[in-house]
Amino acid sequence: MHVHIISPDGEAKFWLEPAVELVNYTGFSKRQLRTLQKIVERHRNEIIKEWKEHFKARNN
C-alpha cells in the first residue's frame, strides 16, 4: 500500500507498510518531505482503511 502526494511544489510517494517510508519524490525540499511524512504517519490508519475499502469495492 502506498500514497501519492501531488502539489504545485512537487510529488512524493510513501509506502504505508510495514512503516511509512518515502519511496521517491520530485520538487519537494527535505523540510517539506519531513512535514509530509509526519502527516502521512499521523493519518496512516485512516489511509490504510480507505485504501482497503477502495480496492475492495473495485474488486466486487
CORUR-V932054 format. One record per run of one state. SS is the DSSP state (a for helix, b for strand, c for the rest). FROM is the first residue (numbers start at 1). LEN is the number of residues. If there is no record, write none. Layout:
SS|FROM|LEN, SS|FROM|LEN
This chain:
c|1|1, b|2|6, c|8|2, b|10|6, c|16|5, b|21|6, c|27|3, a|30|13, c|43|1, a|44|16, c|60|1
